[in-house]
Amino acid sequence: MLAIRIHTERGESRERPALGFLSELVARIGADGDHFVIVERLTADPDEYVQVWHDEGEDYQLEHRAGSADRHFRTYLPTAAEVAAYMARWARGEKDWDTGPHWERLDFPPEPEPADAPPLDPQVKGS
């Protein structure tokens, strides 16, 4: 059993699944309404996770985030088995779990600044 929580696009959620269950989910994804699997460690920061997106007939897009948005990376892998193996290594906290594929940092647009409140109508100020 892995000390993780899994979420899917279908709304499925499972805690402490067996490795085989994770592998089955990754192998299944790719159809409409069933594109992704998100994995979080049960004891970690919610901004630390690994996730995969897959469209049938395409490579798997594997991502991991290690806290802030500037520590969010992705790679592409051809098989579900490779993806599940990296996800399992991450879930177990193995040293150098991400060695092998070329990872690229994802750039996210900056958060918009809150809009300033519009000035009060002069008639409202005087009341």
C-alpha positions as CSV (number, residue, x, y, z in Angstrom):
1,M,0.0,0.0,0.0
2,L,1.2,3.5,-0.9
3,A,0.7,6.4,1.5
4,I,-1.0,8.4,-1.1
5,R,-4.5,9.7,-2.2
6,I,-5.5,9.4,-5.8
7,H,-8.1,11.5,-7.6
8,T,-9.4,11.0,-11.2
9,E,-11.4,13.1,-13.6
10,R,-14.3,10.7,-13.1
11,G,-14.4,11.8,-9.5
12,E,-12.9,8.7,-8.0
13,S,-10.8,9.0,-4.9
14,R,-8.8,6.4,-3.0
15,E,-6.4,6.5,-0.1
16,R,-3.6,4.0,0.3
17,P,-4.1,2.1,-2.9
18,A,-2.0,-0.9,-4.0
19,L,0.5,-0.1,-6.7
20,G,-1.5,-2.3,-9.1
21,F,-4.5,0.0,-8.7
22,L,-2.5,3.0,-9.6
23,S,-1.1,1.2,-12.6
24,E,-4.6,0.2,-13.7
25,L,-5.8,3.8,-13.5
26,V,-2.9,5.2,-15.5
27,A,-3.4,2.5,-18.2
28,R,-7.2,3.3,-18.4
29,I,-7.1,7.0,-18.9
30,G,-7.3,8.7,-22.3
31,A,-11.0,8.7,-23.2
32,D,-13.5,11.6,-22.9
33,G,-14.2,12.4,-19.3
34,D,-11.3,10.2,-18.1
35,H,-8.0,12.0,-18.9
36,F,-6.1,12.5,-15.7
37,V,-4.9,11.0,-12.4
38,I,-3.6,13.2,-9.5
39,V,-1.5,11.6,-6.7
40,E,-0.8,13.3,-3.4
41,R,1.2,12.0,-0.5
42,L,-1.0,11.8,2.6
43,T,1.6,13.5,4.8
44,A,2.8,16.2,2.4
45,D,2.1,19.8,1.5
46,P,-1.0,20.0,-0.7
47,D,1.1,21.9,-3.3
48,E,3.3,18.8,-3.7
49,Y,1.8,16.3,-6.1
50,V,2.4,14.3,-9.3
51,Q,-0.3,14.1,-12.0
52,V,-0.7,12.6,-15.5
53,W,-2.9,13.7,-18.4
54,H,-3.5,11.5,-21.4
55,D,-5.4,11.7,-24.7
56,E,-5.9,8.4,-26.5
57,G,-3.3,8.0,-29.2
58,E,-0.9,10.6,-27.6
59,D,2.0,10.5,-25.2
60,Y,1.3,10.8,-21.5
61,Q,2.0,14.2,-20.0
62,L,3.5,13.6,-16.5
63,E,3.8,16.6,-14.2
64,H,5.1,17.1,-10.7
65,R,4.9,20.1,-8.4
66,A,7.2,20.6,-5.4
67,G,5.5,23.5,-3.7
68,S,5.3,26.9,-5.5
69,A,4.3,27.4,-9.1
70,D,8.0,27.9,-10.1
71,R,8.7,24.3,-9.1
72,H,6.1,22.7,-11.4
73,F,7.6,20.5,-14.1
74,R,6.5,18.2,-17.0
75,T,7.7,15.5,-19.3
76,Y,6.2,13.3,-21.9
77,L,6.3,9.5,-21.8
78,P,5.1,7.0,-24.3
79,T,3.7,4.3,-22.1
80,A,1.4,3.9,-19.1
81,A,3.8,1.5,-17.5
82,E,6.6,4.2,-17.5
83,V,4.3,6.8,-16.0
84,A,3.0,4.4,-13.3
85,A,6.6,3.5,-12.4
86,Y,7.6,7.2,-12.0
87,M,4.5,7.9,-10.0
88,A,5.2,5.0,-7.7
89,R,8.8,6.1,-7.2
90,W,7.6,9.6,-6.3
91,A,4.9,8.2,-3.9
92,R,7.5,6.2,-2.1
93,G,9.8,9.2,-1.8
94,E,12.6,7.5,-3.6
95,K,15.8,9.5,-4.0
96,D,16.3,10.7,-7.7
97,W,12.8,9.3,-8.6
98,D,12.7,11.8,-11.5
99,T,16.0,10.8,-13.1
100,G,15.7,9.8,-16.7
101,P,13.2,11.8,-18.7
102,H,13.8,15.4,-19.7
103,W,11.7,17.7,-17.4
104,E,10.8,21.2,-18.4
105,R,9.6,23.8,-16.0
106,L,6.0,25.0,-16.7
107,D,5.6,28.8,-16.7
108,F,2.3,30.0,-15.4
109,P,0.9,33.5,-16.0
110,P,1.3,35.7,-12.9
111,E,-1.7,36.0,-10.6
112,P,-3.7,39.1,-11.6
113,E,-3.4,42.1,-9.2
114,P,-6.6,42.8,-7.4
115,A,-8.5,45.6,-9.1
116,D,-8.5,48.9,-7.3
117,A,-11.9,49.9,-6.0
118,P,-13.6,52.5,-8.2
119,P,-13.6,56.0,-6.8
120,L,-16.7,56.9,-4.8
121,D,-19.3,59.0,-6.5
122,P,-18.8,62.6,-5.1
123,Q,-22.5,62.7,-4.2
124,V,-22.1,59.6,-2.1
125,K,-19.0,61.0,-0.3
126,G,-20.9,64.0,0.9
127,S,-23.9,62.2,2.4
